Structure formats: C-alpha cells, structure tokens
Amino acid sequence: METIEDHFASRPGFAFSAASGDAMYDRIGWSAQPQVRVLPTPNGAFRAIRHLGSNAKGTVIASSLADNNRWDALLVNRAGEGRLEIRSGGRTHKNWQHRELIAFIPSGMDTQFEFNANTQALQFYLPPGTLQGASEAHRGTELPPILGERNRRVAWLMGLVEHELRAPSFGTSLLVDGLIGAIAQTLVSTFAGAAPGPEDRITLTRAKLDRVIDYIEAHIAEPIALNDLAGVAGLSTYHFARVFKASTGDTPYQFLRRRRIALATRLLAEGMVPLAEVARSCGFANQAHFTAAFTRETGLSPGRYRRLARSG
C-alpha cells in the first residue's frame, strides 16, 4: 500500500500535506503548508475540516487525484480575496472569492484548486449517497459538480453545522442530519434544475410512532442518527423526517432535545447522580459540553440548577 511519503514523493510540485490526522484529507497535495482544524462529527458520519490559511504569500494550489477522492466534497469560502480557479472533471471555472462561494465535487474526480494563500474555508466530506434523501424528494435527480457558485442559503446552513459541531446541543446527531438534509435539498433544487415531485401519501402509524419513541427512550444516552429512527419506522430519512413532524408537531431533533432536557432536570433535581454521569445519560461525550448546553437551554449551570432544586 502506498504511504503518504510515497504519495508526495511522486508529486514534487505538491510536497506539503495538512498533517491533520485524517488519512484521506492528508493525501491532498499542497504547494504550501496548509493550516487546518478537524471538527469532531457525530459517529464520524462525515468529515468537517476548517482550512485556516497557508504558510505562504501569493497563490496556493491544492491538488487531489481521483483515486483519493472517495467521498463527495462540499466547500464554502469563509475568508480571503482574489481569484479562485477550480479545475475538475475536464472543466475549469474562474471566479472572484467571497464568503458565500461554494463548490461541490462528487467522489472519483481529479480536482485542483488555485487560490490566495489567505483563503479560509469550511469543508465537508460526505460519503457518496448522502445526498440521496434530497434526490428522492426530486425524483432521483443527480447533483452535478459545482465549481464555485454563490449560494447564501447553503453557506448559512453549513455555518449552522459548524456551530453545532463546536458547541454540541442535546441532539447534535439529529440536528446535523437535518441540516445536511436541508443543504442537500437546496443544492439539488438550485443546481440540478429539478422541482420536487408531488408529496407521497405516506403517514406514520401510531404503532410505528410508538416504536420510534420506545427506541429513543432506550437509546437516549447514545448518539441517535436520523437513519436510526427512520429504520425503526421502516421509512427513508426524507419521508420519516416529514411524517414525524406531522405526527408530533416536533422535528426529530426537537423531540429528542425535549426528552434529554427533561431527563437532565430530573436527574439534577434528584441530587444523587454525579454531573459527569448526568452528562453521559443525556448523550454527551463530556461534562463540559453538557454544562454549556444545559446553561444555554435553562440560563442556569447544572450545579446551580441542582442547588436551587434541592433548596426548594
């Protein structure tokens, strides 16, 4: 198997790697050393990477071969100025950089970006097929490559995903899944030239809803993804999210969030469970994230909430 060192030895013009610890991303060749930050994602379902600039002046080139591009790439510019040139799949696209410029590169395509060294970007790498939920809503329409187009809504939604990854809430997996779905639907409707087909007459029966709620209660301390709940209901993620809200009045994220907040307040009021255990019981990987999320939701830290509950 070719090592990272062998990979770059064969491409002397791109001798730098991100050294991010992500094997796929680190096989991208750079003409100057990039600075990146890897953001943790729920269950590693996709990759989120913040490009913070490069140790150079002038223009930087990043190049990735087709055999390395096994996941779909979605990027949005966050800072920087000057020209942007993207070469992929035999096409070249030139544009001026601005904060809402996005690019989508399907897996299996040679790609080269040329941009100013001060450029910053947010990058998502998604397993092929992630966008199928949106494609289902648009009758299987495939999303073509997008080589630098302005889209304010996609840029905003990607920013919401980044915020959630940096400051996890009481239902990060479901919230991120919902945001990725919204991104996918926006991309397909905007760039694939497809209008949604008529709504299918699919409903969530009481028995299926009860099974979904039972699953949430049984796994409330674990990461719960949208496809987990859709699988319990025997529906696609697209149809499940729609009919669940129609049945309960809440999105899956809102429903799980309410259940976890209720569990947290009950455990804190009982006063016997250590805060670290309360955090784990509510699906948080660490106490710090739980404390921040609980404080945002209630206006009180977990410790203060517990003291007030016990004194009352």
N, C-alpha and C positions, 0 to 999 in steps of 0.2 A: 504494500500500500504506500502511495506517495506521501511523504511527510510534508509538513508546512515548509521546511527548509528547502526540500527538493522543488516544491511548487514554485517558490520565488527565485531559486537559482536558475530555473529555466526561463524566467521572465525578468531580465536585469533592469528593464525600464521601470518596473514596479516592485522595487525591492523592499517596500515597507508594508507592515501588517498592523492591524489595530491592536493586537495583543489583548483582546477583550476577554478571552477565555471561552468565547463562543466559537466552536470549531468551524462552522460554516462561514460566519462573518469574517473570521480571521484569514480566510483564504481569498478574500478580496485583495487585489494588488493596488498599492497606492504609490504615487510618485513622491509623496512626502508623508511624514509620520502623522497619522490622524489621532485626535483625542476623542475618546468615546466614553459613554457611560451606559452600561447594560441595566435595564429596568427589570425587576422581577415580575413575572407574569403568572397568573393562576394556573397551576399544574403544568407550567411550561407549554401551554397550548399554542402559543405563538411566541415570537421574539420581538422585543421592543428595545431599540437602541437609539440613544441620543448622540448624534455627531456634534461635537463641540468646537470644531475647527481643526486646523492642521498647522504643524510646526514649519511654516514656510511663508514666503511672500509671493504675491502674484497668483498664478494659476496652478491648480492641483488637478490631477487626473486619478480617478478610481476605476479599476477595470476588473470585471468578473466574467469568467468563462461559463459557457452554458452548462457544463457538467457540474459546476459548483452551485449553480442557481437551481436548487431543488425545491425551493419554496417561492411563492409569489411575494413580490416586494412592493410595498406601498410607502411612499415617502412624501413628506411635506417640508418645505423650506421654512425655517424659523428665524434666520438672520443672515445677513450678508448682502452684498451688492455686486453688480457687474453682470457679465454674460454667463449663461448656463447653456451647455451643449450636451445633449444626450444622444448616444448612438446605440441602437439596439435593433436586432432583427432586420438588418439591412436598411434601416431608416435613420435619419439624422434630424434632430429638432433643436432649434436655437431659440432662446428666449432671454428676457431680462429677469433677473431674480427678484422675487418679492415674497412676502411672508405666507401667502396663500397659494403658492405654486405647488402642485402635486405631480407625482409620477407613479404609474403602476406598471410593473414589469412582471409578466407571467413567468412561471418557472420554465427552465430549459432554454433561456435566451442569453446569448452573449450580450454584455452591456458595458458601456463605458460612459462615465460622467466626467465632464470637464467644467470646473467652476472656480470661483475665487477662494483663496485659502481661508478667508474669514467666514466662510459659509457655515451655518449651523442648521441641522435638520433633525427631524424625528422620523424614525424608520421602523416600520412593522414588517416582519417576515411571517407569512401565513401559509400553513400547509395548503397545497392545491386542493380545491374543493371547498374551502372555507366560504367562498362567495356563492356557493350553490343555493343557500337559503334565499338570497335575493334573486338568483336566476330562476328559482322555482316560481317566485311571485311574478316574474316576467317571462314565463313560459320557456325556461331553459336557455335564455339568451346568454351568449358567451361575452365576457368582458374583454375588449381588445387592449393592447398596450396603450398607455397614456404617457406621452413623453414631454411632460412639462406643460400643464394647463392650470389656469387659475380656478379654484373652487373653494369658496368661502365656507360652505357647509361642511365639506369633508375636512378641511383644515381645523374647523372648530370642533368637530366630533373627535378627531384624533387628539386634540388638546385635552378633551374631557377624559379620554382613555389614559393619557399620560398622567393627568391629575389623580385619577383613581389609583393608578399603579404606585404613585408616590405616597399617597395618603389613603390606604385601604379603608373601606367602609364596612358596614355589616352585611354586605352581599357582593363583594368585589367580583367574583366569577360571573354572577348573573348580570351585573351592571355592565361589565366589559363585554360579555357576549351580546347584550342588547345594543351596545354602542357599535360593535363591529358589524352587527346586522344592519344597523342604520347606515353605516358607511357603505356597506356593500350595496344596499338598495339605491343609495344616492348615486354611486358610481355607475351601476347598470342603467338606471333610468336616464342619466345625463350623457354617458359616453357610449352606450351601446344602442342608443336610439330606439329603445323599447318602452312601450307603455304597459303597465300592469294588466294582466288579463282579468276577467271577471272573478270575483271572490267565489271560492268553492264553498259549498254549503256544508261545512264541517263544524261540528259542535263538540263540546267537552261534556260527556255524560256525567251524571252525579257519581257513578261508580268510579269512573276514571279520575275525576277530580279528587275523590276521597283517597284513591291510591297515591296520587301525587302528593297530597297533604301528608299522608302517612309516611311517604318517603322523605319528605322534608323534615318531619319531626324525628325520624330515625337517624338521619344523617346531618342533623343541624350543626354538629361540631366539625363537620368535614367540608371541604370545598365542594360546592354544588354547581354544576355547569348546566347551561340551558339544554344541552343534548341529553343530560341525565334525566331531567324531568320530562322532556319530550319522549324519550324512550319508554319511560314508565307509562305515559299516556298512549303510546303507540302512534305518535304523530311526528311529522317533520318539525324541526325547530321553528320554522316560519309560521306554520299553522298553529303550533302549540302556543307560541307567544301571543298570537292574536286571540285565540279562543279562551285562553286562561284569563286574559284581562276582561273579556266579555262576560266570563262566568263569575269572576270575583271582584271586579272593579279595580284590581291592582295588577301591575305588571308582575312577572315572577320575582324580579328584584325587590319591588316594593313589599310584596308579601313576605319574602324571606327576611327582609330587613326588619319588618314589624315583629316577626316571631323572635328574632335574635335579640332585639332590644327588650322585648318583654321578658325573655329568659334572663338577660343580663340584670335587669332591675330586680327580678325576683331573687336571683342568687345573691345579689348585693344586699338586698333587704334582709335576707335570712342571716347574713353576717358570719357564716361558718366557713365559707369556701374562700381559699386564698385568691387574690386578684389574678395571679397567673393562671390558675385553674378556671376562673370565670372566663378569662380571655380565650383559652383553648375550647371551652364549652360552647362559645359563641362563634367559633370558626376562625379565630385569629391566630396567626403563627407566632406572635409575640405580644407581650403585655403592653409595650409602648404603642403599637398600632391600635390596640383595643382602647387604651386610655385616651388617645387622640380622637378616635371615632366616637366614643361614648360622650366625651366632652362636647364635641361638635353637635351631637344629637340632643343632649339634655341641658347643656350650659353648666354642668357640674362634672367635676372629675369623679371617677368611680369611688375613690376614697371618701370624698366629701359626701357623695350621694349615700354611701353606706352609713356614715356617721349621722347624717340627718334622718335616715330611715330608722336607725336604731334609737335615736333620741326621741323620735315622735311616737 
